[in-house]
Amino acid sequence: MTQPPRTPAGRGGAGRREQRSARRRGPVRCVVTAVSRPTPRTVRVEIAGLAGVEPTGPDQRVTLAFPTGRTFGTDPAEAAAARRRRRTYTLLDLDPETGSAAIEFVVHGAGIAGPWAQQAQPGDELDVTGPIGRFDLDADAAEHVLICDETGIPAARAILRGRTAGMRVRVYAEVSDAAERVDLGLRAEEGTGSPVTWLERGARAPGEAMAALVGEVRCEPSAQVWVAGEASAVRALRTHLVAELGLERRRVTAVAYWTAGHAEGDPASGRPGEHD
Ligand SMILES: Cc1cc2nc3c(=O)[nH]c(=O)nc-3n(C[C@H](O)[C@H](O)[C@H](O)COP(=O)(O)OP(=O)(O)OC[C@H]3O[C@@H](n4cnc5c(N)ncnc54)[C@H](O)[C@@H]3O)c2cc1C
């Protein structure tokens, strides 16, 4: 698979860069080829139809538009309805030659995308616009800290695949319970503890376990930190990292993936991906 050239920095460095959207064009009609359940609360949907679409980075996001039924059919009203049924997701394992890719949906019991994924079957259609990537690991950072809830785990896994020998990486990942832990491919080095801290929230609301890291998480001044998850938790962590720990803003990429109490697209939820 052809990877795009990696630029170490855009908009001021430390792995952030100008949004890169290769061959941006209108939505591409894709078809579901396989559905699986990597964990009880995650549905992995394999899709086909993206031949010629180049990857734009490990955290690359796409806008998905969902038909009201299994396919778009020929009724123009269905295309208009799909434009109102759009959500943002991380595009995984994009192969521009075959056009295959995957999306991992957290099932959270409400909305459009989560319920769609729970019902998804091979042959179902969805429209995909993008991708846009924004983040690369910065080889010069003293350490890399990734903090996310389960919506950020797909992107975190893809980011981690890009690490090179000697990079020091720590991950804090909020999940509902132990059954949601996944293999992130990180192993403890001799004499050190596990590089992955699982934050099991139990009865707490999603985002609370991640927000509880405020005041606890420490990192080197020249660390590179990526934060993704519920908007208020992301905002609180970003403030902690920049205002309290004194990290330069350019070293912190903080992305609101969803907003508690608000569907994506609600004016109150802001634009998906804000707080960067
Ligand atoms: C750049 C980017 C990448 C993303 N990548 C992924 C990804 O790879 N996988 C993934 O699962 N999500 C990902 N998300 C998050 C996803 O877009 C949101 O969770 C989205 O709101 C889900 O749409 P929905 O139709 O299921 O729910 P919506 O209709 O948007 O929301 C309905 C209700 O559910 C609540 N809600 C939404 N998401 C959650 C949640 N995770 N847990 C609990 N309650 C929730 C909302 O607050 C609202 O009250 C990403 C978001 C961004 C911005």
The ligand as a Tripos MOL2 file, in Angstrom:
@<TRIPOS>MOLECULE
LIG
   53    58     1     0     0
SMALL
NO_CHARGES

@<TRIPOS>ATOM
      1 C1        -12.4580   12.6400   13.9050 C.3       1 LIG1
      2 C2        -13.4490   11.6790   14.5550 C.ar      1 LIG1
      3 C3        -13.2220   10.3030   14.4910 C.ar      1 LIG1
      4 C4        -14.1110    9.4060   15.1160 C.ar      1 LIG1
      5 N1        -13.8590    8.0670   15.0340 N.ar      1 LIG1
      6 C5        -14.7140    7.1910   15.6230 C.ar      1 LIG1
      7 C6        -14.4920    5.7740   15.5120 C.ar      1 LIG1
      8 O1        -13.5580    5.3050   14.8580 O.2       1 LIG1
      9 N2        -15.3700    4.9550   16.1550 N.ar      1 LIG1
     10 C7        -16.4340    5.4270   16.8770 C.ar      1 LIG1
     11 O2        -17.2010    4.6420   17.4600 O.2       1 LIG1
     12 N3        -16.6620    6.7700   16.9720 N.ar      1 LIG1
     13 C8        -15.8420    7.6410   16.3530 C.ar      1 LIG1
     14 N4        -16.0880    8.9890   16.4280 N.ar      1 LIG1
     15 C9        -17.1980    9.4350   17.2780 C.3       1 LIG1
     16 C10       -18.5670    9.3680   16.5630 C.3       1 LIG1
     17 O3        -18.5610   10.2300   15.4400 O.3       1 LIG1
     18 C11       -19.6490    9.8330   17.5620 C.3       1 LIG1
     19 O4        -19.7230    8.9470   18.6580 O.3       1 LIG1
     20 C12       -21.0160   10.0010   16.9050 C.3       1 LIG1
     21 O5        -21.7570   10.8770   17.7230 O.3       1 LIG1
     22 C13       -21.7700    8.6860   16.7680 C.3       1 LIG1
     23 O6        -22.9420    8.9270   16.0240 O.3       1 LIG1
     24 P1        -24.3400    8.2670   16.4080 P.3       1 LIG1
     25 O7        -25.2500    8.5350   15.2650 O.co2     1 LIG1
     26 O8        -24.1360    6.8440   16.8380 O.co2     1 LIG1
     27 O9        -24.8180    9.0880   17.6960 O.3       1 LIG1
     28 P2        -25.3740   10.5980   17.6810 P.3       1 LIG1
     29 O10       -26.6680   10.6690   16.9580 O.co2     1 LIG1
     30 O11       -24.3080   11.5390   17.2330 O.co2     1 LIG1
     31 O12       -25.6430   10.8300   19.2420 O.3       1 LIG1
     32 C14       -26.8030   10.3210   19.9050 C.3       1 LIG1
     33 C15       -26.5690   10.3560   21.4070 C.3       1 LIG1
     34 O13       -25.5460    9.4380   21.7400 O.3       1 LIG1
     35 C16       -24.5180   10.0910   22.4740 C.3       1 LIG1
     36 N5        -23.2330    9.4840   22.0610 N.ar      1 LIG1
     37 C17       -22.5620    9.6210   20.8700 C.ar      1 LIG1
     38 N6        -21.4560    8.8710   20.8710 N.ar      1 LIG1
     39 C18       -21.4110    8.2440   22.0640 C.ar      1 LIG1
     40 C19       -20.5030    7.3320   22.6730 C.ar      1 LIG1
     41 N7        -19.4050    6.8860   22.0290 N.pl3     1 LIG1
     42 N8        -20.7650    6.8900   23.9250 N.ar      1 LIG1
     43 C20       -21.8600    7.3080   24.5980 C.ar      1 LIG1
     44 N9        -22.7660    8.1580   24.0770 N.ar      1 LIG1
     45 C21       -22.5410    8.6320   22.8220 C.ar      1 LIG1
     46 C22       -24.6300   11.5640   22.1000 C.3       1 LIG1
     47 O14       -24.1570   12.3670   23.1610 O.3       1 LIG1
     48 C23       -26.1220   11.7280   21.9060 C.3       1 LIG1
     49 O15       -26.7450   11.9520   23.1570 O.3       1 LIG1
     50 C24       -15.2390    9.9030   15.8120 C.ar      1 LIG1
     51 C25       -15.4830   11.2840   15.8220 C.ar      1 LIG1
     52 C26       -14.5960   12.1660   15.2140 C.ar      1 LIG1
     53 C27       -14.8830   13.6520   15.2690 C.3       1 LIG1
@<TRIPOS>BOND
     1     1     2 1
     2     2     3 ar
     3     2    52 ar
     4     3     4 ar
     5     4     5 ar
     6     4    50 ar
     7     5     6 ar
     8     6     7 ar
     9     6    13 1
    10     7     8 2
    11     7     9 ar
    12     9    10 ar
    13    10    11 2
    14    10    12 ar
    15    12    13 ar
    16    13    14 ar
    17    14    15 1
    18    14    50 ar
    19    15    16 1
    20    16    17 1
    21    16    18 1
    22    18    19 1
    23    18    20 1
    24    20    21 1
    25    20    22 1
    26    22    23 1
    27    23    24 1
    28    24    25 2
    29    24    26 1
    30    24    27 1
    31    27    28 1
    32    28    29 2
    33    28    30 1
    34    28    31 1
    35    31    32 1
    36    32    33 1
    37    33    34 1
    38    33    48 1
    39    34    35 1
    40    35    36 1
    41    35    46 1
    42    36    37 ar
    43    36    45 ar
    44    37    38 ar
    45    38    39 ar
    46    39    40 ar
    47    39    45 ar
    48    40    41 1
    49    40    42 ar
    50    42    43 ar
    51    43    44 ar
    52    44    45 ar
    53    46    47 1
    54    46    48 1
    55    48    49 1
    56    50    51 ar
    57    51    52 ar
    58    52    53 1
@<TRIPOS>SUBSTRUCTURE
     1 LIG1         1 GROUP 0 **** ****
